[in-house]
Amino acid sequence: MAAQAPWWEPGTASGYHLMNFGHLLGEVIRRVSGKPLKRFAAEEIAGPLGADFQIGAAEEDWGRIANVIPPPPYISTLTPWERTTRASRPRRDPSWRRTRPTRRTGAARTWAG
């Protein structure tokens, strides 16, 4: 990841992905504090605030954890052609942030602002 070229000019946009942001933040905290993220959160954040918060779940807390129920399976309403068009694929640049729905159709359109 360190050798990957940026997708946009540094300083012009920001972005992260759920699969890499957490370990990057954890490494910064470990290098600065000398503590792993789990211990840092417990000792430096939750403890002083008296917050009932932890990273990970201790076995004695399992009874307080809600079951995660997945949503029903997704059934696409797109035709095979629509599934292969550029419009149906996620964008890899920050321009998606400049979209807003139109009044008549609810479809997104790009705007400057």
N, C-alpha and C positions, 0 to 999 in steps of 0.2 A: 504494500500500500504506500509506503514511503517513496518508492520510485515512480509511482503513477503520476502522469501529467495531470494538472488541474483541468477540470471541465470548463472553467471560466477563469478570467483574469483575477488573480488574487486581489481581494479588497472590493470587488464589485458585487459579490453575492456570497451567500453562505449556504451550506447544506450539510446534512449528515444522514447516515443510514443506521437503522436500528442494530445492524450486525457489527458496526465498528465504533460507534460513538462511546458506548459504555466502557470498553476496555481502554480507549484512549484517555478518557477522563480518569479512570482508575489508575492508570500509569502516571499521569501528572500528579495526582494526589499522593501516590506512593513515593515518587521522587521528591516532592516538596516536604511531606510530613514524615516519611519513613514508615508509614502505616498502610496496610492494605485497605482498600475502600470499605470493606465491611466493618473493620475495627474503627476506622476514621469516622464513619457515619455514627456508630454507636457512641464513641467517646467524645467526639467534638461537636456533633449536631444533636442527636437524640438525647443523650445524657444531660447536657446543660439545659435543654429546653423541657426536660421531663416528658418528652414525646414517646408515645408507644409506637416506635418505628424501628425496623431492622431490615437489613438486606439479607435475604434468605429467610427461611423459617426454621426456628428451633423446634425440635420434636414436641416439646411441651406446649407449643402454640398451635399444633396441627388442628385441634378441635375448634379453633377460632377462624379457620380458613374456609371460605366459601368454595363450593365446587365451581369449576369453570365449565360452562355448558356451551359447546360450539354452536354457531348458527347453522341453519339448514344448508344443504349443499346449494351452491350457486348454479343457476341454470341460465346460460347466456341467451339473450334474445337477439344477438347479432348474427347476421348471415355469415357464411364462411368468407365472403369477400370483405365484409366490414371488419372481421377479426384480423385481416392481414393489412389493412390500410394504416397509414401513418397516424391518423387521428385516433385509432384504438390503442396505440402503444404509449407508454409513459414518456414524458419528455425528459431529456437529460440536460436541461438548461433551466435557469431560474425564471424564464419568461412566463411560466405557468402562474406565477404569483400576480401577474397583471391581468388576470381574467376576472370577469364578473358576469353573472347571468343576464341575458336580455329580458326585457319585460314580457314580450309576447310569447317567446318559446321556452324560456328558462335555459337555453343553451348558452354556453360560455362564449365570450368574445374577448379579444385582446383590446386593451385600452391603455393609454399613456397616462400615468398618474401615480 
